[in-house]
Amino acid sequence: MVNVFSDIYSVLWVDLRFLRRHWLRTLATSLVNPLLYLVAFGYGLGSGINFEGYNYLAFVMPGIIALTAMSSSYGGAGLKLHVDRLFYKCFDEYLMSPISLFSLAIGKTLIGVVRGLISTVAILLVGVLISPELMVTPLFVIVLVTSCFVFSFLGVLIGLWAKSHQDLGTFSTLVILPMTFLSGTFFSLSQLPEAVKAVLYMFPLTHSSQCLRAAALNQPFPWLSFAALLSFGAVFFVGCMWLLKRTSV
Amino acid sequence: MEEFIVTEKLTKKYGDVTAIDGLDLKVHAGEIYGFLGPNGAGKTTTIRVLTTLTKPTSGHALVNGFDVVKESDAVKKMIGVVQQHVSLDRDLTVKENMEFRARLHHLGSSERKKRIAELLDYVGLTEEADRLVDALSGGMKKRAMIVSSLMHSPKVLFLDEPTVGLDAQTRRRLWDLIRRLHLDGTTVFLTTHYIEEAEALCQRVGIIDQGRLIDLGKPLELRQRLGLVTVETLVNNKETRYQYFADRAAATSYVQNLPPEAKTVIIRDSNLEDVFVELTGRKVGAD
């Protein structure tokens, strides 16, 4: 058991060294998107609009936080792994060492969680200042950390699956980009027809947005969405383990 | 003699392509074993199977008595691997790469520090310890790879084409390093398609072609089987013919009796390339 924890830390250690060396660049690049969304949608499009009894800024802020958790965790876990595997070719070193695949999967996931949390905490500080309705409750923190884990697992899964840079780009264009705009981050799903809603519930970000919004605005908490988020995490993790087992002896 | 690596009927297929075809190997503990063959002969695939990165399709491979598939954890603890390509994290320094490997092999903090200092000194990289890998020359990167793979004091070191792309001086420095590791008791399994590398370094050489071991022996034995002296003759200005003789006297006698159309006669020592060409009909290094 001690070995499992120390192995997880050993895997994480490498990526923490990288993060330490490039922390400013990492933070700056991961904040550009959410800040642009905040300015464009929160202040530009949505200023003066009331939405479900809140001003639009208060409504959209939890969505932008969910979005930040997704992009930072997914990218933080997946991109470096992808580069290590296909370009630096140093991923084999993990597979040739006596650490378990479980430790490897969790270690590679944790760097996404760390990067997701750094970015979301930064954007949250902005959010709390400009939108006083936003409440950071324990439930909000639990959902945020869970979301970071779910999207990090997805990042590891795609980082392990992609056979080329094009694969990664294709996945981003076909899945991540639509998920960014359609998962109830910028609008309420209650306005949509049932059939469209059913499709959008197949995105984990939809559930993450719903849960974060409910927790931040003190609305009834959608436990079913939280269970769905956990299920997505479990499926992505099992996928990671399956891919790792397939690529190693 | 104790066998350190043993394979029996080892086969690896990728779809319809057979990369290794019923390979039987025996590598002695403490020797430098060279695996000589052209590109695509199955050398790298063999290393990938022996280092637990690739599952064989059939057959067995044992490292120090441990099965590479069923007991891969035990195998991983005793192997060091230097891959053909640079397999270091290029965003980290030399020292960080070494520390990373040490952590993966569960070395404690003080042991890590001691070992890093020792090994950097061993290969003359102490000055480069805090430089990013990306900023190093090709030879330095290779040395950094070797020391990283030695952090956990492996019993066997696998080197896949260790000197590809390096200049002659750097190559010789690396050969010296490999000899020192051998003298310190490490078993070395190296693949190469450089004839002179196999001759300079290896106690025994296995010649592999199309996934099969086609000959095995000490470099001198392999040459003796063929004939230690080679005569090259250019016939009708078109084709070079090679004849092999046990000694210079036999070769000289042959040359004296050559017909007038045979020109440009060269008498020289045979080498492993001659052995390989005679065995396979191809030049080493040709695809």
Contacts between the chains, C-beta under 8 A, distances in Angstrom:
chain1	res1	chain2	res2	distance
A	3	B	106	6.9
A	6	B	103	7.9
A	6	B	106	7.1
A	7	B	104	7.6
A	10	B	100	7.4
A	10	B	103	3.8
A	10	B	104	5.6
A	13	B	100	7.0
A	13	B	103	6.2
A	14	B	89	6.3
A	14	B	92	6.9
A	14	B	96	7.7
A	14	B	100	5.1
A	17	B	92	6.0
A	17	B	96	5.6
A	18	B	89	7.8
A	18	B	91	5.1
A	18	B	92	7.0
A	21	B	91	7.2
A	84	B	89	6.9
A	88	B	86	7.8
A	88	B	87	7.5
A	88	B	88	7.5
A	88	B	89	6.0
A	88	B	90	5.5
A	88	B	91	7.9
A	89	B	83	7.2
A	89	B	85	5.3
A	89	B	86	7.4
A	89	B	87	5.1
A	90	B	87	5.0
A	90	B	88	6.0
A	90	B	89	4.9
A	92	B	53	5.8
A	92	B	83	6.9
A	92	B	87	6.3
A	93	B	87	6.2
A	93	B	100	7.9
A	93	B	101	6.8
A	93	B	104	7.2
A	94	B	104	7.0
A	95	B	52	7.4
A	95	B	53	6.0
A	96	B	51	5.5
A	96	B	52	6.3
A	96	B	53	6.3
A	96	B	76	5.9
A	96	B	79	7.0
A	96	B	81	5.7
A	97	B	76	6.0
A	97	B	101	7.5
A	97	B	104	3.7
A	97	B	105	6.2
A	98	B	73	5.2
A	98	B	76	4.4
A	98	B	77	5.1
A	98	B	104	7.6
A	98	B	105	6.7
A	98	B	106	7.6
A	99	B	104	5.8
A	248	B	52	7.3
A	248	B	53	7.1
A	249	B	52	4.5
A	249	B	53	7.0
A	249	B	54	7.2
A	249	B	55	5.2
A	249	B	68	6.6
A	249	B	69	5.5
A	249	B	72	4.8
